[in-house]
């Protein structure tokens, strides 16, 4: 009985202790917390070259970091300087030889900005001091002249290659010209120029007739005969710039016929342009065009105008030999802003010595003057001898293209 009473007592106190636990600790963790702790996630790591994904702009998860050498963040750039009220901030000036942008010049050729003298110079030309320009024979440039054609100046046609203005604005009148320092500035000795014509036309002498002429003398070739390109290349190899002589209707046509593909006043303008294209395609490397006859054609404005417009469009010059008294070409050329000039005298029209003296006088009065002579052995020798005397006379022999530019500047 005593053992039973002890066991009953143990059970009783066990139940009492269990009830007490349930009363004082109901649900274990279900009660209110004694204190609350807030934990913030780590801020995103700043992108850097050492972290994958930084260069590609991929954001890393919050708190994610890549171990590696620590790099100091570059200091933030200073704030821009503020101008005082009422003033304007100007950008710094351009520095260096390329600071002056290229600008289009007359006829579309690219030109550089003003030089130290304040004058615009053609792209590729050297700056010229007037004091350096001396009398005698212009020795600017190389002999031979550069090979032709320049591909950028060629338009292929059903007749053959035609001259054109390049995409960058370069013109045959400039690229194929003989260079001359005397063409770039006004001032210095008066300029004289001579065009020797009468080659590449019916009854013309052999191209070797020009041998011995000073390089600044310009040569005109017509569109007739074989091997014209070879003769033109040979002339350029000797330093001569070349013009194309095109046949134009004379007053007594057809009794006096300049040859096939002559431009006629009786033809529609589009037919004359086709003939012009045929003539222009016979060879390449010429700076412009001159007339072969044309006493009737050049007096008819409706006929000559489309021809001059075509020359302008193709970047060529037009030079008249002075044989047409009532020519309208000059008036139209001025209206079109076409590079144009006319000979002041035909050197073989009278005494050569007298004609050369008149050319000299015209150059001194105008600053520049151009004469035309027909190719012949005696004429070539007289011109060569005369050129040797120019230094003592205070004159300089230049190419036709250079004399034309000098006339514009004057």
C-alpha distance (Angstrom), angle and dihedral (degrees) to the residues before:
residue distance angle dihedral
X1 . . .
X2 3.76 . .
X3 3.86 91.9 .
X4 3.80 90.7 49.6
X5 3.77 90.7 53.4
X6 3.84 91.6 51.5
X7 3.84 92.3 51.2
X8 3.79 91.3 48.5
X9 3.78 89.8 52.1
X10 3.82 92.2 52.4
X11 3.81 92.1 51.5
X12 3.81 91.2 48.5
X13 3.79 95.0 53.5
X14 3.77 91.5 44.3
X15 3.81 89.7 56.3
X16 3.81 90.5 46.5
X17 3.82 91.7 52.1
X18 3.86 91.5 47.1
X19 3.79 92.4 52.1
X20 3.80 89.6 48.3
X21 3.81 91.9 53.4
X22 3.82 91.7 50.3
X23 3.79 91.0 49.0
X24 3.79 98.1 48.4
X25 3.92 99.0 33.5
X26 3.85 108.5 33.9
X27 3.95 114.9 178.4
X28 3.82 97.0 -4.0
X29 3.84 104.0 -124.3
X30 3.80 93.1 14.2
X31 3.81 92.5 90.9
X32 3.85 125.7 93.9
X33 3.80 114.0 -76.6
X34 3.70 118.4 -109.3
X35 3.91 93.0 -135.7
X36 3.84 136.3 5.3
X37 3.84 122.3 -136.7
X38 3.84 120.7 -162.0
X39 3.82 116.3 -154.1
X40 3.88 117.8 -164.2
X41 3.78 119.6 -154.2
X42 3.82 117.4 -115.7
X43 3.86 114.0 -92.3
X44 3.84 117.5 -107.0
X45 3.78 113.9 -86.3
X46 3.83 114.9 -110.0
X47 3.84 111.3 -108.4
X48 3.77 115.0 -104.3
X49 3.77 137.5 168.3
X50 3.82 88.3 -103.7
X51 3.81 94.0 60.4
X52 3.78 122.3 80.5
X53 3.77 110.7 -119.4
X54 3.81 94.8 24.6
X55 3.78 94.7 102.6
X56 3.78 92.9 46.3
X57 3.81 93.7 48.5
X58 3.83 95.4 -115.2
X59 3.83 111.8 150.7
X60 3.81 116.9 -130.8
X61 3.81 119.0 -131.9
X62 3.83 115.9 -94.8
X63 3.77 111.6 -81.4
X64 3.81 93.0 12.2
X65 3.76 114.4 131.8
X66 3.77 135.0 176.1
X67 3.75 116.6 -140.1
X68 3.76 117.0 -128.2
X69 3.78 142.5 110.6
X70 3.75 112.3 -39.9
X71 3.82 114.5 -117.7
X72 3.74 124.8 -162.2
X73 3.78 114.2 -116.8
X74 3.84 112.6 -116.8
X75 3.78 114.1 -107.2
X76 3.80 114.8 -101.4
X77 3.83 114.8 -98.0
X78 3.79 115.4 -97.4
X79 3.78 115.5 -101.7
X80 3.83 115.0 -97.3
X81 3.75 116.5 -92.2
X82 3.74 112.3 -103.1
X83 3.77 120.9 -138.5
X84 3.79 117.5 -127.9
X85 3.78 114.4 -99.0
X86 3.80 112.8 -77.7
X87 3.84 96.1 24.4
X88 3.83 131.1 103.5
X89 3.77 125.1 -133.7
X90 3.86 110.1 -132.7
X91 3.82 123.7 -159.7
X92 3.80 116.6 -113.4
X93 3.81 114.6 -88.9
X94 3.81 119.2 -99.1
X95 3.78 113.3 -99.0
X96 3.78 130.1 -155.1
X97 3.81 139.4 40.2
X98 3.79 92.8 -64.4
X99 3.79 94.7 56.1
X100 3.83 92.0 104.2
X101 3.81 110.3 73.2
X102 3.79 120.3 -139.2
X103 3.77 114.0 -101.5
X104 3.81 128.6 -165.5
X105 3.77 113.5 -102.9
X106 3.80 133.6 -163.9
X107 3.77 111.9 -44.4
X108 3.79 92.5 14.8
X109 3.79 98.6 -73.5
X110 3.78 115.8 143.5
X111 3.78 114.8 -111.7
X112 3.76 133.8 -174.7
X113 3.77 124.8 -119.4
X114 3.79 123.6 -93.6
X115 3.78 115.6 -51.8
X116 3.79 126.2 -145.1
X117 3.80 89.8 -76.1
X118 3.80 91.2 54.7
X119 3.80 94.3 -114.0
X120 3.80 126.1 119.6
X121 3.80 114.0 -118.7
X122 3.76 126.6 -157.4
X123 3.80 115.1 -103.3
X124 3.79 111.3 -90.2
X125 3.80 95.8 18.5
X126 3.78 124.4 118.9
X127 3.74 123.8 -120.4
X128 3.79 110.7 -98.6
X129 3.77 129.6 -150.4
X130 3.82 111.4 -151.1
X131 3.80 89.4 -141.0
X132 3.81 88.4 64.4
X133 3.82 93.3 58.1
X134 3.78 108.0 99.9
X135 3.79 134.2 -178.6
X136 3.79 124.0 -101.2
X137 3.82 126.6 56.7
X138 3.80 119.8 -11.2
X139 3.80 105.8 -116.5
X140 3.81 97.1 -179.2
X141 3.78 115.9 135.5
X142 3.74 134.6 14.6
X143 3.79 134.9 -63.5
X144 2.97 115.8 -108.3
X145 3.78 103.0 39.0
X146 3.84 117.0 -130.1
X147 3.80 117.2 -73.2
X148 3.80 118.4 -93.3
X149 2.93 148.1 -97.9
X150 3.78 107.9 43.8
X151 3.86 102.0 -148.7
X152 3.81 93.0 -140.1
X153 3.82 89.1 60.1
X154 3.80 97.1 52.2
X155 3.79 127.9 96.1
X156 3.77 115.1 -170.5
X157 3.81 113.8 -135.3
X158 3.79 137.4 170.8
X159 3.81 87.6 -97.4
X160 3.79 96.7 47.6
X161 3.82 137.2 -90.7
X162 3.81 116.2 -12.7
X163 3.82 126.8 -168.0
X164 3.78 119.0 -110.5
X165 3.79 141.8 167.8
X166 3.82 111.3 -91.6
X167 3.79 121.6 -119.3
X168 3.82 89.4 -108.3
X169 3.82 91.1 55.1
X170 3.81 99.7 -101.3
X171 3.80 113.6 146.3
X172 3.81 130.6 -152.9
X173 3.82 86.8 -126.1
X174 3.80 88.7 67.0
X175 3.81 105.2 27.3
X176 3.82 94.8 50.3
X177 3.81 95.5 39.5
X178 3.76 122.6 105.5
X179 3.84 105.8 -106.8
X180 3.77 117.0 -112.2
X181 3.79 131.6 -179.4
X182 3.80 87.4 -157.6
X183 3.80 91.2 65.8
X184 3.80 94.2 60.3
X185 3.80 102.0 63.1
X186 3.76 140.2 27.1
X187 3.77 118.8 -119.8
X188 3.75 131.2 47.9
X189 3.81 124.5 88.0
X190 3.83 118.9 -15.6
X191 3.81 112.7 -93.3
X192 3.81 125.6 -125.0
X193 3.80 123.3 -173.3
X194 3.79 133.7 -175.0
X195 3.81 129.7 -157.7
X196 3.80 114.5 -159.7
X197 3.80 107.9 -155.1
X198 3.80 138.0 170.8
X199 3.83 98.1 83.4
X200 3.80 124.1 120.8
X201 3.82 92.9 24.3
X202 3.83 131.2 105.4
X203 3.80 110.0 -66.7
X204 3.81 93.8 10.4
X205 3.81 121.3 153.5
X206 3.78 123.0 -113.7
X207 3.82 116.4 -74.8
X208 3.80 90.7 -114.7
X209 3.80 88.2 75.7
X210 3.81 89.8 87.6
X211 3.79 92.9 60.4
X212 3.79 110.3 127.0
X213 3.80 97.2 29.4
X214 3.83 115.7 130.9
X215 3.84 111.1 -103.2
X216 3.84 95.4 -112.3
X217 3.83 90.7 64.7
X218 3.83 108.0 102.7
X219 3.81 122.6 -137.9
X220 3.82 129.9 -145.6
X221 3.80 119.6 -152.5
X222 3.78 124.3 -172.1
X223 3.80 125.1 -142.3
X224 3.80 99.4 -104.8
X225 3.77 130.9 93.2
X226 3.77 137.7 41.7
X227 3.77 126.7 -69.9
X228 3.79 94.2 20.3
X229 3.81 93.3 151.4
X230 3.80 90.0 53.0
X231 3.81 91.3 52.2
X232 3.81 91.8 46.9
X233 3.80 90.6 49.0
X234 3.79 90.3 49.5
X235 3.81 91.2 50.7
X236 3.80 90.7 51.2
X237 3.80 89.7 46.9
X238 3.80 86.3 60.3
X239 3.82 90.9 50.5
X240 3.82 100.9 -100.2
X241 3.79 122.4 135.5
X242 3.81 113.8 -139.4
X243 3.81 136.3 -136.2
X244 3.81 126.7 -164.9
X245 3.82 115.5 -123.1
X246 3.82 111.1 -147.4
X247 3.83 121.7 -163.4
X248 3.81 113.9 -117.0
X249 3.79 127.9 -173.9
X250 3.83 114.2 -87.5
X251 3.80 123.8 -152.3
X252 3.82 94.0 -101.1
X253 3.79 98.1 47.3
X254 3.04 127.3 174.7
X255 3.81 92.0 23.2
X256 3.80 85.2 58.2
X257 3.80 105.0 38.4
X258 3.86 118.1 -174.2
X259 3.80 89.9 -160.8
X260 3.82 142.5 -93.9
X261 3.80 118.7 -23.3
X262 3.80 92.5 23.3
X263 3.82 111.3 168.6
X264 3.81 108.6 -115.6
X265 3.79 134.8 -165.1
X266 3.82 89.0 -137.5
X267 3.81 93.1 62.1
X268 3.83 126.5 84.9
X269 3.79 113.6 -102.5
X270 3.80 93.7 -112.2
X271 3.81 90.1 55.4
X272 3.80 91.2 51.0
X273 3.81 89.8 50.8
X274 3.81 89.4 52.3
X275 3.79 89.0 52.3
X276 3.79 89.8 47.1
X277 3.80 90.4 53.1
X278 3.81 91.0 51.0
X279 3.81 90.2 51.6
X280 3.81 92.9 45.9
X281 3.80 92.2 51.5
X282 3.83 96.1 60.0
X283 3.80 92.4 90.4
X284 3.81 141.7 -16.2
X285 3.79 137.2 -127.0
X286 3.81 102.7 65.3
X287 3.81 124.3 135.4
X288 3.76 95.2 -147.3
X289 3.77 149.0 -40.2
X290 3.79 135.7 -73.6
X291 3.78 130.1 -172.2
X292 3.77 126.3 -100.9
X293 3.85 103.1 -158.0
X294 3.83 112.2 -40.3
X295 3.82 105.7 154.3
X296 3.81 89.9 147.1
X297 3.79 100.9 32.3
X298 3.81 96.5 51.9
X299 3.80 92.7 52.0
X300 3.83 92.2 56.6
X301 3.81 106.1 82.4
X302 3.80 93.6 -168.4
X303 3.81 89.9 57.7
X304 3.80 102.6 39.4
X305 3.81 96.8 42.9
X306 3.86 97.6 69.9
X307 3.81 89.2 48.3
X308 3.80 92.9 53.1
X309 3.81 90.5 45.2
X310 3.81 88.9 55.1
X311 3.80 91.9 49.9
X312 3.80 90.0 50.5
X313 3.80 91.1 49.7
X314 3.79 90.9 52.6
X315 3.80 96.5 48.3
X316 3.81 98.1 -111.2
X317 3.80 134.0 135.9
X318 3.80 125.8 -125.8
X319 3.79 120.0 -140.9
X320 3.81 123.3 -176.5
X321 3.78 119.1 -149.5
X322 3.80 92.2 -141.8
X323 3.80 95.6 -114.8
X324 3.85 95.4 116.0
X325 3.80 112.1 74.4
X326 3.83 98.9 -172.0
X327 3.80 97.5 38.3
X328 3.81 116.7 153.4
X329 3.82 93.2 -163.9
X330 3.80 94.9 98.2
X331 3.79 94.4 53.9
X332 3.82 92.6 47.8
X333 3.80 93.0 44.2
X334 3.80 90.6 54.1
X335 3.79 90.3 51.1
X336 3.82 91.2 49.3
X337 3.83 92.7 43.2
X338 3.79 87.7 -124.6
X339 3.81 117.4 162.9
X340 3.80 100.5 -105.8
X341 3.77 142.3 160.6
X342 3.79 140.1 159.1
X343 3.79 132.6 -140.2
X344 3.78 114.3 -103.5
X345 3.80 92.3 -151.3
X346 3.78 141.7 7.7
X347 3.77 103.2 -127.1
X348 3.80 95.1 -153.2
X349 3.81 94.7 48.5
X350 3.80 93.3 89.6
X351 3.76 139.2 -11.8
X352 3.80 106.7 -14.6
X353 3.79 94.7 -141.4
X354 3.80 91.3 50.0
X355 3.81 92.1 46.6
X356 3.81 91.9 50.2
X357 3.80 90.0 50.4
X358 3.82 89.6 53.4
X359 3.80 89.8 50.1
X360 3.80 90.2 52.8
X361 3.81 92.0 49.4
X362 3.81 91.7 49.3
X363 3.82 91.0 51.0
X364 3.82 92.1 51.4
X365 3.79 90.8 48.7
X366 3.81 97.4 44.7
X367 3.80 104.0 25.3
X368 3.82 91.9 -116.8
X369 3.80 136.5 31.3
X370 3.81 135.9 177.5
X371 3.81 129.5 -149.6
X372 3.81 131.1 -169.8
X373 3.79 126.4 -141.7
X374 3.79 130.9 -178.3
X375 3.79 114.6 -120.4
X376 3.80 112.0 -100.9
X377 3.81 131.8 136.3
X378 3.83 94.7 -113.1
X379 3.81 92.1 46.5
X380 3.79 92.7 49.6
X381 3.82 91.6 51.6
X382 3.81 92.8 49.6
X383 3.81 91.8 50.1
X384 3.79 91.8 49.0
X385 3.82 92.1 49.7
X386 3.82 91.5 45.9
X387 3.82 91.8 50.7
X388 3.80 89.1 58.3
X389 3.83 90.3 59.6
X390 3.82 97.6 52.4
X391 3.80 96.7 89.4
X392 3.80 91.6 62.2
X393 3.81 89.5 48.5
X394 3.81 94.6 52.4
X395 3.84 93.6 -115.2
X396 3.79 131.8 120.4
X397 3.82 128.5 -146.1
X398 3.82 111.2 -133.8
X399 3.84 135.2 169.1
X400 3.81 118.7 -86.5
X401 3.82 91.9 -109.7
X402 3.81 90.8 53.7
X403 3.82 92.4 49.0
X404 3.81 89.5 51.1
X405 3.80 91.7 53.1
X406 3.80 90.4 46.3
X407 3.81 89.4 53.5
X408 3.80 90.3 54.3
X409 3.79 91.4 50.6
X410 3.80 91.5 48.8
